[in-house]
Amino acid sequence: MVQLPEVNVQAGIERGYSPVPGFVAGVSTAGTKTDTPIIETPQSISVVTADEIAARNARTINQVLRYTPGVVTETRGASAVRLDQMTIRGYSPTQYLDGMRLAGGRDANPSLDAYRLERVEVLRGPASVLYGSSPPGGIINAVSKRPTTERIREVLLEAGNRSRYRAAGDFSGQLDEDGQWLGRFIGSYSEGDGELDETRERRYFFSPSLTWRPTGDTTITFLGHYQRDPDGGSYGGVPAWGSALPNPNGRIGMRFYDGDRGFEKLDREHYQIGYLAEHRLNSVFTLRQNFRYMHTQGEYRSLYGSAITSDMRSLIRSVYGTDADFDVFTLDNQVQARFDTGPVQHTVLAGLDYYRLLSDTYTGQNVYNGRPNGVPLQDLFNPVYANQGAVWPGFSSFSSQRQNQTGVYLQDQLRFGQLVVLLGGRMDWADTTTENRSVGDFRLTSTSRTTDHALTGRAGAVYLFENGIAPYVSYSESFEPQSGTDRNFNPFDPTTGRQYEIGVRYQPPGTNLSLAVAAFDLLRQNVLSTDLVDPRYRIQTGEVRTRGFELEAKASLMRGLSLTAAYTYLDMEYTKSNNTVAIDYGIQGRESGGTRPEEGRAPTGVPRHNASAWLDYTVPGSGTFQGLGVAGGVRYLGSSWGDSANTFKVDSATLFDAAIRYDLSHFGRNFEGMQAAVNINNIADTRYVSSCLGYAWCYYGYGRTITGSLRYRF
């Protein structure tokens, strides 16, 4: 197990943002916005600590969550890596950083680098009571590394296959003798070949932070971050014919690139500044205010496959691109009160948060719609990447959007002996204004405004047995605003989600072991569906039901031995829908295979079974092998439907990972603080398709990845 430098965690009291030695976190703020033991939270929560991130050498949020239950990572495989795309309980999650929403649109969305994170938390199930509008599957909350009282000096050097290199550093500590001022600086530069031919990935960032503690009751942490991704890799795929399905011409190579290096690009830049403030008024009341401003911009060009020729050999392609600018303001005000009413202990949280998004996006495209579009073809089995001659058609539209969301929430955590009850409610007001303009004369072509409000609630209870068993039950709700109107020009109501969950956690007293089992019934309602009276319009009669159960184990079984394991069963289905889905084979001249009703079908890319396990051991004590660490992992990705009509499936895959590391201080004093490591993912270089979105779009998963690293702490 990799252990990062120890830090002083407020006299041993774990908080939701503090460093945790090993793999097992005991406290999280994701489920309550208060420092609450996970075992007392009546909803599924998983935490991946910085030690686990380092042990597996995870770089992206997708890689961090590969061993987390309920989460399907890398849904676009290794061929569409420009975004962190995954699902939680079947839905794409909203991402948060330090409890505040991240946003930036598809083509300028910030991608978090795991090296700057203290932990990553996953709250599964509806979360609107605390976070406002969000999909019902859950949220991801990444927690930034903050300044520490203990001195940290770390330099990390990495090199790997595909000409990948990285240099990073992390420096933290007190800035004055009294410890009122703490500072931290994290920086990284990385580059290398992408997973696909002819592609490159390059990133650099720096994250300064400063903590001021004028008194023992007041803490203000200022957080800054700048990141640029000049080369964002690829965002494409391959057709099902030749990857997930047979093709008479053979198999498409795993590194096949559907784009044009001379044309494609993703140059993404973002910066942010904010603060996290906390003031303890007295033994009862604590005030908190969190604020962040973030700007992100991106230039995006893509040449992607839309269909294949009738001989099933050449790829017919389309062009799409954007220039996008986003400004995001987030503010969260909280008042927390701890008090007793007779034998009942209360932790009451009242809050008011505000979110504002300003976006401006230019869009251009040349899309294949069954007729020649002038975009060069590409041979799927003998590609020629040089001098392809793709032409950018120019921008054809401009869209400006303004979103505002204000929410007030109230929560009470009641404890009566060994019974813990959680009650919460929230009211949200949201509005979105969109203006569309022509590019040439900037003439307004259309405008729309939607205004929504929603009331959401949650309730749950946990009983804490003295032997460490904690059964719980909970109910939670979510909402998502919708745009448009029905045939009577009435605006659509928000789509809603509701979930019932039961579970049991087990944490034996005096051990660093956590076991969890959860079963859930999740229903998404008010889903847009075809209006049978007038099919030109839609009505909100659709429903999607998700049922399943999850298992998770995290442990430090003895000194140097750590474990994380997970299993997920997920059954997801459109239970009510008037929609029909077309069977499009993606072959020129015979695209259409008719239609099927959506009701009774399952979404694409949602496996029914997922499982994983990682075992990590470091030799303790003294001697030559002291500090030698070995680890191994296995990931099982179940089969999933490849198209919306459920006419073909993507096969399952089993992948193996491993790591080995050694403390170099055994070679002499000059090597003290140095650790060398090698991480290998997908050891067997297994060829697999992670998911498909139809016959035209499938995504190969990552092949074998080998990374050697040297970590120096001084």
C-alpha positions in Angstrom: 0.0 0.0 0.0 1.3 3.5 -0.9 1.1 5.8 2.1 1.4 9.5 1.4 3.1 11.8 4.0 1.2 11.8 7.3 -0.4 15.1 8.2 -2.0 16.4 11.4 -5.7 15.9 11.1 -7.0 18.2 13.8 -5.7 16.2 16.8 -6.8 12.9 15.2 -10.4 14.0 14.3 -11.1 12.9 10.8 -13.0 15.4 8.7 -14.7 15.1 5.3 -11.7 16.7 3.6 -8.8 15.4 5.6 -6.1 12.9 4.5 -6.7 9.3 5.4 -4.0 6.7 5.8 -4.9 3.6 3.8 -8.0 2.7 1.8 -10.7 3.1 4.5 -12.3 6.5 5.1 -14.6 6.8 8.1 -16.1 10.2 7.6 -17.6 11.9 4.5 -19.5 15.2 3.8 -21.0 14.0 0.5 -24.2 12.6 2.0 -25.0 15.3 4.6 -22.7 18.3 4.0 -21.6 17.8 7.6 -18.7 15.7 9.0 -20.7 12.5 9.4 -19.4 9.0 9.9 -20.3 7.0 6.8 -21.8 4.2 8.9 -24.4 6.8 10.2 -25.4 7.9 6.7 -28.5 6.1 5.4 -27.5 6.2 1.7 -24.7 4.5 -0.3 -21.4 6.3 -0.2 -18.0 5.2 -1.5 -14.7 7.0 -0.9 -11.5 6.5 -2.8 -8.6 8.0 -0.7 -5.4 9.5 -1.9 -3.5 6.4 -0.8 -5.6 4.2 -3.0 -5.3 6.6 -5.9 -1.5 6.5 -5.6 -1.4 2.7 -5.2 -3.3 2.2 -8.4 -1.6 5.2 -10.1 -5.0 6.6 -11.2 -4.8 9.8 -13.2 -8.4 10.5 -14.2 -11.7 10.3 -12.4 -12.6 7.4 -14.5 -9.5 5.5 -13.4 -10.0 6.5 -9.8 -13.5 4.9 -9.8 -12.7 1.7 -11.7 -13.1 -0.4 -8.5 -16.2 1.4 -7.1 -19.6 -0.3 -6.9 -22.5 1.2 -8.9 -20.2 3.0 -11.3 -19.5 2.1 -14.9 -16.4 3.9 -15.9 -14.9 4.8 -19.3 -18.3 4.3 -21.1 -16.6 5.7 -24.2 -13.6 3.5 -23.7 -10.1 4.6 -24.8 -11.2 6.3 -28.0 -13.2 9.2 -26.6 -11.0 10.4 -23.7 -11.6 14.2 -23.9 -14.3 14.0 -21.2 -14.8 12.1 -17.9 -17.8 10.0 -19.0 -19.3 7.3 -16.7 -22.6 6.3 -15.2 -23.9 5.8 -11.6 -26.8 3.4 -11.3 -27.4 3.8 -15.0 -27.3 7.7 -15.2 -24.5 10.1 -16.1 -23.7 11.9 -12.8 -23.1 15.5 -12.0 -19.6 16.2 -10.9 -18.7 18.4 -7.9 -15.4 19.8 -6.6 -15.3 20.6 -2.9 -19.1 20.3 -2.7 -19.7 22.8 -5.5 -20.9 22.0 -9.0 -18.5 21.7 -11.9 -19.9 22.7 -15.3 -18.7 23.8 -18.6 -20.7 22.1 -21.4 -19.6 19.1 -23.4 -16.8 20.6 -25.4 -15.2 22.7 -22.7 -15.9 20.7 -19.6 -13.0 20.7 -17.1 -11.3 17.3 -16.6 -10.0 16.8 -13.1 -6.5 15.4 -12.6 -6.3 13.0 -9.7 -2.9 14.2 -8.5 -4.5 17.3 -7.0 -7.2 15.4 -5.1 -7.3 14.2 -1.5 -10.2 11.9 -2.1 -13.1 11.2 -4.5 -16.6 10.5 -3.0 -19.5 8.8 -4.8 -23.0 9.4 -3.4 -25.3 6.9 -5.1 -29.0 7.7 -5.5 -30.9 11.0 -5.7 -29.1 13.9 -4.1 -31.2 17.0 -5.0 -32.0 17.8 -1.4 -28.5 19.0 -0.8 -27.2 19.8 -4.3 -30.2 20.9 -6.4 -30.9 19.7 -9.9 -29.1 16.5 -10.7 -29.7 13.1 -12.3 -31.2 10.4 -10.0 -28.3 8.0 -10.2 -26.0 10.0 -7.9 -23.1 12.5 -7.8 -19.4 12.5 -7.7 -17.6 14.9 -5.3 -13.9 15.4 -5.7 -12.1 16.9 -2.7 -9.0 19.1 -3.3 -5.8 18.7 -1.4 -5.5 21.5 1.2 -2.6 23.1 3.0 -1.3 21.0 5.9 0.5 21.8 9.1 3.0 19.0 8.4 5.7 19.6 5.8 5.3 17.8 2.5 7.9 17.9 -0.2 7.3 15.5 -3.1 8.5 15.1 -6.6 7.0 12.5 -8.9 8.5 11.4 -12.3 6.8 8.9 -14.6 7.4 7.2 -17.9 5.4 4.6 -19.7 4.5 2.9 -23.0 3.1 5.0 -25.8 5.9 7.6 -25.1 4.1 8.9 -22.0 5.9 11.1 -19.5 5.0 13.1 -16.5 6.7 15.3 -13.9 4.7 16.5 -10.9 5.3 18.1 -7.5 3.4 18.6 -4.2 4.7 21.1 -1.6 2.9 22.0 1.6 3.5 23.3 5.1 3.4 26.1 7.6 4.3 29.6 6.4 4.9 31.1 9.8 6.0 29.9 13.3 2.5 30.1 14.8 0.9 28.0 12.1 -1.7 30.7 11.3 -0.7 30.6 7.6 -0.4 27.4 5.7 0.4 27.0 2.0 0.4 24.3 -0.6 1.5 24.2 -4.3 0.8 21.3 -6.6 1.9 21.2 -10.3 2.1 18.7 -13.1 3.2 18.4 -16.7 2.3 15.3 -18.8 2.4 14.3 -22.4 2.3 11.2 -24.6 0.8 9.4 -27.4 -2.9 8.7 -27.2 -4.5 5.2 -27.2 -5.3 5.6 -30.9 -2.9 6.0 -33.8 -1.8 9.6 -34.6 -3.2 11.1 -31.4 -1.5 13.0 -28.6 -2.4 13.9 -25.1 -0.8 16.8 -23.2 -1.7 18.6 -20.0 -0.2 21.0 -17.5 -1.7 22.5 -14.4 -0.8 24.2 -11.1 -2.9 24.5 -8.0 -1.8 27.0 -5.3 -3.8 27.2 -2.0 -3.5 29.2 1.2 -5.1 28.6 4.6 -5.5 31.4 7.2 -6.3 30.4 10.8 -6.6 33.7 12.7 -8.1 31.9 15.7 -8.8 28.3 16.7 -12.5 28.8 15.6 -11.9 30.4 12.2 -10.4 28.9 9.0 -10.4 30.3 5.5 -8.8 28.3 2.7 -8.2 30.0 -0.7 -8.0 27.7 -3.6 -6.7 28.5 -7.1 -6.2 26.3 -10.1 -5.0 26.8 -13.7 -5.1 23.9 -16.3 -4.6 23.7 -20.0 -5.0 20.6 -22.2 -3.4 21.7 -25.6 -3.8 18.2 -26.9 -6.9 16.3 -25.8 -6.4 13.0 -27.5 -9.3 11.5 -29.5 -13.1 11.7 -29.4 -14.2 9.0 -31.8 -15.1 5.4 -32.2 -15.5 2.5 -34.5 -18.6 0.8 -36.1 -20.0 -2.3 -34.5 -19.3 -4.2 -37.7 -15.7 -5.4 -37.1 -15.5 -4.6 -33.4 -18.5 -5.9 -31.4 -20.0 -7.8 -34.5 -18.4 -9.8 -37.3 -17.3 -8.1 -40.5 -16.4 -10.1 -43.6 -13.4 -7.9 -44.1 -11.9 -8.8 -40.7 -11.4 -7.1 -37.3 -10.9 -3.4 -36.9 -7.6 -2.6 -35.0 -7.9 -1.4 -31.4 -5.8 1.7 -32.3 -7.8 2.6 -35.4 -8.2 6.4 -35.5 -11.4 7.7 -37.2 -10.1 11.3 -37.4 -7.5 13.4 -39.0 -4.6 14.7 -36.9 -4.2 17.7 -39.2 -7.8 18.7 -38.6 -8.9 17.4 -35.2 -8.2 19.3 -32.0 -9.2 19.9 -28.4 -7.4 22.9 -26.9 -9.1 23.3 -23.5 -8.2 25.9 -20.8 -9.7 26.6 -17.5 -8.9 28.5 -14.3 -10.7 28.9 -11.0 -10.5 30.8 -7.8 -12.5 30.5 -4.6 -12.5 30.0 -0.9 -13.8 27.6 1.8 -14.6 29.5 5.0 -15.7 28.2 8.4 -16.3 30.0 11.7 -17.3 28.3 14.9 -19.5 30.8 16.9 -19.8 28.8 20.0 -20.5 25.2 21.1 -23.7 25.2 19.1 -23.4 27.2 15.9 -20.9 27.0 13.1 -21.1 29.1 9.9 -19.7 28.1 6.6 -19.5 29.8 3.2 -18.0 28.3 0.1 -17.5 30.2 -3.2 -15.9 29.5 -6.5 -15.6 31.3 -9.8 -14.5 29.2 -12.8 -13.8 30.1 -16.4 -13.4 27.4 -19.0 -13.0 27.6 -22.8 -12.3 25.1 -25.5 -11.7 24.8 -29.2 -13.1 21.5 -30.4 -12.9 19.9 -33.9 -13.9 16.4 -34.6 -14.0 14.1 -37.6 -16.0 11.1 -36.7 -17.7 8.0 -38.2 -21.4 8.1 -39.1 -21.8 4.9 -41.2 -19.9 2.4 -43.3 -20.0 1.8 -47.1 -22.1 -1.0 -48.5 -19.0 -3.2 -48.8 -18.5 -2.7 -45.0 -14.9 -1.6 -45.6 -14.8 2.2 -45.5 -15.9 4.6 -42.9 -18.2 7.4 -43.9 -17.5 10.4 -41.7 -19.0 13.7 -40.5 -17.5 16.9 -39.2 -18.4 18.7 -36.0 -16.8 21.5 -34.0 -17.3 24.2 -31.4 -15.7 27.2 -29.8 -17.1 27.5 -26.3 -16.7 29.9 -23.4 -18.2 29.3 -20.0 -18.3 31.2 -16.7 -19.6 29.5 -13.6 -20.3 31.1 -10.2 -21.2 28.9 -7.2 -22.0 30.0 -3.7 -23.1 27.8 -0.7 -24.0 29.4 2.7 -24.5 27.1 5.6 -25.5 27.4 9.3 -24.9 24.3 11.4 -26.3 23.8 14.9 -25.5 21.0 17.4 -27.8 20.8 20.4 -29.9 18.4 22.5 -33.6 18.2 23.1 -33.9 15.9 26.0 -32.3 12.6 25.1 -32.2 13.5 21.4 -29.0 14.9 19.9 -29.5 17.1 16.8 -27.2 18.3 14.1 -29.2 20.8 12.1 -28.0 22.2 8.8 -29.7 25.2 7.1 -28.4 26.4 3.8 -28.8 28.7 0.8 -26.9 28.1 -2.4 -26.7 29.8 -5.8 -25.4 28.6 -9.1 -25.0 30.7 -12.3 -23.8 29.6 -15.7 -23.0 31.9 -18.6 -22.2 30.1 -21.9 -21.4 31.2 -25.4 -20.9 28.6 -28.1 -20.2 28.7 -31.8 -21.0 25.5 -33.7 -20.2 24.2 -37.1 -20.9 20.8 -38.8 -21.0 18.8 -42.0 -23.1 15.8 -41.1 -23.7 12.7 -43.2 -27.4 12.1 -43.6 -27.5 9.4 -46.2 -26.1 11.5 -49.1 -22.5 12.2 -49.9 -21.2 15.1 -47.9 -17.7 15.6 -49.4 -15.8 14.3 -46.3 -13.1 11.9 -47.3 -13.7 8.2 -46.5 -11.3 6.1 -44.4 -10.4 2.5 -44.9 -11.2 0.7 -41.7 -8.7 -2.1 -42.3 -5.9 -0.3 -44.0 -6.1 3.3 -42.9 -4.1 6.1 -44.6 -3.7 8.9 -42.1 -1.6 11.3 -44.1 -3.0 14.1 -46.4 -6.7 13.2 -45.7 -7.9 16.6 -46.8 -10.7 17.2 -44.3 -12.1 20.7 -44.6 -13.7 22.8 -41.8 -17.0 24.2 -43.1 -17.0 27.2 -40.7 -19.4 28.1 -38.0 -23.1 28.0 -38.8 -24.7 29.0 -35.5 -24.2 30.8 -32.2 -25.9 30.0 -28.9 -25.9 32.0 -25.7 -27.3 30.5 -22.5 -27.8 31.9 -19.0 -28.7 29.5 -16.2 -29.6 30.5 -12.6 -30.5 28.2 -9.7 -31.2 29.2 -6.2 -32.0 26.6 -3.4 -32.8 26.7 0.3 -32.4 23.5 2.3 -32.9 22.3 5.8 -31.7 19.0 7.3 -31.8 17.5 10.8 -29.7 14.5 11.9 -31.3 13.2 15.1 -29.6 10.6 17.3 -31.5 8.9 20.1 -29.3 6.3 21.7 -28.2 3.9 18.9 -30.9 5.2 16.4 -29.9 7.8 13.9 -32.6 9.5 11.8 -32.0 11.8 8.9 -34.6 14.2 7.6 -34.2 16.9 4.9 -36.1 19.1 2.5 -35.2 21.6 -0.2 -36.9 24.2 -2.4 -35.3 25.2 -5.7 -35.9 27.9 -8.3 -34.3 27.6 -11.7 -34.5 29.5 -14.9 -32.7 29.2 -18.2 -32.6 31.7 -21.1 -31.3 30.7 -24.5 -30.7 32.9 -27.5 -29.7 31.4 -30.9 -28.2 33.6 -33.6 -26.9 33.3 -37.2 -23.2 33.7 -37.5 -23.0 36.0 -40.5 -25.0 39.0 -39.3 -25.5 37.8 -35.7 -29.3 38.0 -36.2 -31.4 36.6 -33.5 -33.1 33.5 -34.9 -34.8 32.1 -31.8 -35.1 32.6 -28.1 -36.5 30.6 -25.3 -36.9 30.8 -21.5 -37.8 28.2 -19.0 -38.6 28.7 -15.4 -38.9 25.8 -12.9 -39.3 25.2 -9.2 -39.1 22.0 -7.4 -39.6 20.7 -3.8 -37.5 17.6 -2.9 -37.2 15.6 0.3 -35.3 12.7 1.9 -35.7 10.6 5.0 -33.7 7.8 6.4 -32.8 5.9 9.6 -29.8 3.9 10.8 -29.6 1.6 13.8 -26.1 1.2 15.3 -25.6 -2.1 17.0 -22.6 -2.3 19.4 -21.0 -5.1 17.4 -20.6 -2.8 14.4 -23.6 -3.8 12.3 -25.7 -0.9 11.1 -28.8 -1.6 9.0 -30.5 1.4 7.4 -33.4 2.4 5.2 -33.9 5.6 3.2 -36.0 7.5 0.7 -34.7 10.3 -1.5 -35.7 12.5 -4.4 -34.2 14.4 -7.3 -35.3 16.7 -10.2 -33.9 18.0 -13.5 -35.4 21.0 -15.4 -36.7 20.4 -18.9 -37.0 22.7 -21.8 -39.8 22.9 -24.4 -43.6 22.8 -24.3 -46.4 20.4 -25.0 -49.0 20.7 -27.7 -50.9 23.2 -25.6 -47.8 25.3 -25.2 -47.5 24.5 -21.5 -43.9 24.3 -20.3 -42.7 20.9 -19.2 -42.3 20.2 -15.6 -39.0 18.9 -14.2 -38.1 15.3 -14.6 -38.2 13.7 -11.2 -36.5 10.8 -9.5 -37.3 8.9 -6.3 -35.5 6.0 -4.7 -36.1 3.5 -1.9 -32.9 2.0 -0.5 -32.2 -0.6 2.2 -28.8 -1.6 3.3 -26.4 -2.9 6.0 -22.9 -1.7 6.9 -20.5 -3.6 9.1 -17.5 -2.0 10.8 -16.2 -4.2 13.7 -15.1 -2.0 16.6 -11.3 -1.5 16.7 -10.8 -2.6 13.1 -10.1 -0.8 9.9 -12.7 -2.9 8.0 -15.8 -1.7 6.2 -18.4 -3.9 4.5 -21.6 -2.6 2.9 -24.6 -4.1 1.1 -27.4 -2.1 -0.4 -30.5 -2.8 -2.5 -32.5 -0.1 -4.2 -35.5 0.7 -6.3 -35.0 3.9 -8.4 -37.8 5.4 -10.6 -37.3 8.3 -12.9 -40.7 10.0 -13.8 -42.0 12.8 -16.0 -39.7 11.6 -18.8 -40.5 13.1 -22.2 -42.4 10.8 -24.5 -44.2 11.0 -27.9 -47.6 12.6 -27.8 -49.9 10.0 -29.4 -52.5 12.6 -30.1 -50.0 14.7 -32.1 -46.6 13.0 -32.6 -45.0 16.3 -33.5 -45.2 17.1 -29.7 -44.1 15.4 -26.5 -45.8 14.7 -23.2 -44.4 13.7 -19.8 -45.6 10.2 -19.3 -42.4 8.3 -19.6 -40.8 6.3 -16.8 -37.5 4.5 -16.3 -37.0 2.0 -13.5 -33.7 0.8 -12.1 -33.4 -1.9 -9.5 -30.3 -3.5 -8.2 -28.0 -4.2 -5.3 -24.4 -3.5 -4.5 -21.6 -5.0 -2.4 -18.5 -3.2 -1.2 -15.6 -4.1 1.0 -12.7 -1.9 2.0 -10.1 -3.0 4.6 -6.7 -2.7 6.0 -6.6 -6.3 7.3 -3.2 -6.1 9.0 -0.2 -3.8 8.8 0.6 -3.3 5.1 -2.4 -5.3 3.7 -5.3 -3.4 2.1 -8.3 -4.5 0.1 -11.1 -3.0 -2.0 -13.7 -5.1 -3.7 -17.1 -4.4 -5.3 -20.0 -6.1 -7.1 -23.0 -4.5 -8.8 -26.2 -6.0 -10.1 -28.3 -3.5 -12.1 -31.6 -4.0 -13.9 -32.7 -0.9 -15.9 -35.7 -0.6 -18.2 -38.0 1.9 -19.9 -41.2 0.9 -18.1 -43.5 3.6 -19.7 -42.9 5.2 -23.1 -44.7 6.1 -26.3 -41.4 6.4 -28.2 -40.3 4.1 -30.9 -36.6 3.5 -31.6 -35.2 2.9 -35.1 -33.0 0.0 -36.0 -30.2 1.7 -37.9 -27.6 -0.8 -39.1 -25.2 2.0 -40.0 -24.5 0.6 -43.5 -24.9 2.8 -46.5 -28.0 1.8 -48.6 -29.6 -0.3 -45.8 -29.6 1.9 -42.7 -33.2 1.2 -41.8 -34.2 -2.0 -40.1 -37.6 -0.8 -39.0 -38.6 0.4 -35.5 -39.4 -1.1 -32.1 -41.3 0.3 -29.1 -38.9 1.8 -26.5 -41.1 0.5 -23.6 -39.6 -2.7 -22.2 -36.1 -2.0 -23.6 -32.9 -1.3 -21.6 -30.6 1.6 -22.3 -27.2 1.0 -24.0 -24.0 0.7 -22.1 -25.5 -0.4 -18.8 -24.1 -3.9 -17.8 -26.3 -6.0 -15.6 -23.2 -7.3 -13.7 -20.0 -5.6 -12.7 -17.3 -6.8 -10.2 -13.8 -5.9 -9.2 -11.2 -6.6 -6.5 -7.8 -5.1 -5.6 -5.4 -6.6 -3.0 -2.4 -4.6 -1.9 0.4 -5.8 0.4 3.6 -4.0 1.6 6.2 -6.0 3.6 6.4 -4.5 7.1 9.2 -4.6 9.7 12.9 -4.5 8.8 15.2 -6.2 6.4 15.9 -6.3 2.7 12.3 -6.8 1.7 10.8 -4.2 4.1 9.0 -1.6 1.9 8.5 -4.0 -1.0 4.9 -3.8 -2.2 2.9 -6.0 -4.5 -0.7 -5.6 -5.7 -3.1 -7.2 -8.1 -6.5 -6.4 -9.3 -9.3 -7.9 -11.4 -12.2 -6.1 -13.1 -15.2 -7.8 -14.7 -17.4 -5.7 -17.1 -20.6 -7.5 -17.9 -22.3 -7.5 -21.3 -24.6 -4.7 -22.3 -27.0 -3.8 -25.0 -25.4 -2.2 -28.0 -28.3 -0.2 -29.5 -31.5 1.4 -28.2 -33.7 -1.3 -29.9 -31.8 -4.0 -28.0 -30.9 -6.0 -31.2 -27.3 -6.8 -30.3 -25.1 -7.1 -27.3 -21.6 -6.1 -26.4 -19.6 -9.0 -24.9 -18.4 -9.0 -21.3 -14.7 -8.6 -20.5 -12.3 -9.6 -17.7 -9.2 -7.4 -17.1 -6.2 -7.9 -14.8 -4.1 -5.1 -13.2 -0.9 -5.3 -11.1 1.6 -3.1 -9.3 5.0 -3.5 -7.7 7.0 -1.0 -5.7 10.1 -0.8 -3.6 11.5 1.6 -1.0 14.9 2.5 -2.4 16.3 3.7 1.0 17.8 0.2 1.4 20.4 1.2 -1.1 21.8 3.8 1.2 21.2 7.2 2.7 21.3 9.0 -0.7 18.1 7.1 -1.6 16.1 7.9 1.5 12.6 9.0 0.7 12.7 7.5 -2.8 10.2 4.9 -4.0 10.2 3.2 -7.4 7.0 1.6 -8.7 5.6 -0.1 -11.8 1.9 -0.2 -12.5 0.4 -2.4 -15.3 -3.3 -2.1 -16.3 -4.9 -4.8 -18.6 -1.9 -7.1 -18.2 -3.0 -9.5 -20.9 -3.7 -6.6 -23.4 -7.2 -8.0 -23.7 -9.1 -6.7 -26.7 -12.6 -5.6 -25.7 -15.4 -3.2 -26.5 -16.4 -1.2 -23.5 -19.8 -0.1 -24.9 -21.8 0.8 -28.1 -24.3 3.5 -28.7 -25.6 1.9 -31.9 -24.3 0.1 -34.9 -22.3 3.1 -36.0 -20.6 3.9 -32.7 -18.6 1.5 -30.5 -15.7 2.1 -28.3 -12.7 -0.1 -27.6 -11.4 -0.2 -24.1 -7.8 0.5 -23.0 -5.1 -1.9 -24.0 -2.1 -2.7 -21.8 -0.8 0.3 -20.0 2.6 0.2 -18.3 3.9 3.1 -16.1 7.1 3.3 -14.2 7.4 6.0 -11.5 9.9 7.4 -9.1 8.5 9.2 -6.1 10.9 11.3 -3.9 9.8 12.7 -0.6 12.3 14.9 1.3 
